């Protein structure tokens, strides 16, 4: 840590000192340039009158005063024809000098000297030009002294920074050590109620806060999972008791036919929950043990990309279909292979599992590192905790939905009081119960229009949808098209259920609502399902109709729109 702090500090100080030194040296040169221009201007002003009247001696006397400025090597006054009017040489040796160009004022550093040409004005017109050649020896000595001073200051700052970093290391190591010990304790005991003690509001304190939040969420979800598992167990127990009590009723018959499908619908999410819990525990143990070492050894230049990968994975909660997974694996593999990444398909498979399918190019540098597989594996394990949690939540919600539908459908007896209810919710509940049979080969088309809640007996209407849908599934032999339409028409709500089954014979269609009439083989139906449905619709002052031909049978239910105010 001390080495990292020192390197970062050295880099920062070097950049800062370089900027200051460059600016200061430029300032020194600019000051020298400005002073020389001022001297040239002053001397030029003294020579303006002699230039105008041709008094060469007076101009020479003025130039002789340059002896008082040690750095001035040469001074020459030109007339407005660029001819030498007066000149001064510090060592007395005449040197060839380029004449001025177009009487323009300009200056430049050349080697160890500064050359200055300055226009001489007299009565608002150019009288000539003065040239000064100044040695930069004094300037370079000044710059050298400044550089030595700045280097000494840099050394002092680095020494002070070393002792400060050594002190900070102790301050930072203690909370990290406490976090590591707490993690080991939680891992060994499995006690997610435990919390890590916070010692400050710095970055380590923020990490402790987030860690404690994660523990709280894990504990809450674990408790919720236990509660939901208990609810499932209790509901299944209640369902078995209900089946015993309703063995001779039509409702029990329908539920009995659904038992296998419902059990499958419940066991599937339970299996997903058990699998996700196993993955969660395994990943958590590995992450808790390896992450502190891994993150401390990870170069600073790589951490930003690593955390970006985690963030991309955690924010993408969309579950990909098998087709989407194949498409994205192929796309990512092609991208990685175009950058000559080894094990491109393996990395692509991991990225898809992490649900990171966009902007793959920004992780190319990460994948080119020698330990890229270890880095990607750690990212996969960290984000795997979130994926396992999402899978548990999704599976638990799915199981809860099935249980909720079962509870609604298995209630004993009906209420004597009507209540406002959206009948679409009832239809969806029944579809949930029949999902296992439907998904085997039936394509469901649902067209739901806007409808109001109506005053009705919801449980009894659910029995109507159960009987009609059960007959439709049976008629299609688990393969075909099922169309459900719900819409408002005038003062009625219409429910239309159409199947693509074999249809009802014209000689039998008038008997389908008669008690004990059935077209099913003996032992597979009681013949009272549609009779019960018709009685329930009559009770609601509605009507039920059927139209059938081979490949298309439609049951239409018309219910009056009634509210408490009508």
HELIX and SHEET records of a PDB file:
HELIX    1   1 UNK A    2  UNK A   53  1                                  52    
HELIX    2   2 UNK A   56  UNK A   64  1                                   9    
HELIX    3   3 UNK A   65  UNK A   68  5                                   4    
HELIX    4   4 UNK A  137  UNK A  189  1                                  53    
HELIX    5   5 UNK A  203  UNK A  245  1                                  43    
HELIX    6   6 UNK A  250  UNK A  297  1                                  48    
HELIX    7   7 UNK A  300  UNK A  315  1                                  16    
HELIX    8   8 UNK A  322  UNK A  338  1                                  17    
HELIX    9   9 UNK A  344  UNK A  353  1                                  10    
HELIX   10  10 UNK A  360  UNK A  363  5                                   4    
HELIX   11  11 UNK A  364  UNK A  367  1                                   4    
HELIX   12  12 UNK A  372  UNK A  409  1                                  38    
HELIX   13  13 UNK A  423  UNK A  433  1                                  11    
HELIX   14  14 UNK A  435  UNK A  438  1                                   4    
HELIX   15  15 UNK A  458  UNK A  476  1                                  19    
HELIX   16  16 UNK A  509  UNK A  511  5                                   3    
HELIX   17  17 UNK A  529  UNK A  539  1                                  11    
SHEET    1   A 5 UNK A  84  UNK A  89  0                                        
SHEET    2   A 5 UNK A  72  UNK A  79 -1                                        
SHEET    3   A 5 UNK A 125  UNK A 135 -1                                        
SHEET    4   A 5 UNK A 113  UNK A 122 -1                                        
SHEET    5   A 5 UNK A 106  UNK A 110 -1                                        
SHEET    1   B 2 UNK A 419  UNK A 421  0                                        
SHEET    2   B 2 UNK A 454  UNK A 456 -1                                        
SHEET    1   C 5 UNK A 442  UNK A 448  0                                        
SHEET    2   C 5 UNK A 480  UNK A 489  1                                        
SHEET    3   C 5 UNK A 492  UNK A 499 -1                                        
SHEET    4   C 5 UNK A 552  UNK A 560 -1                                        
SHEET    5   C 5 UNK A 543  UNK A 549 -1                                        
END                                                                             
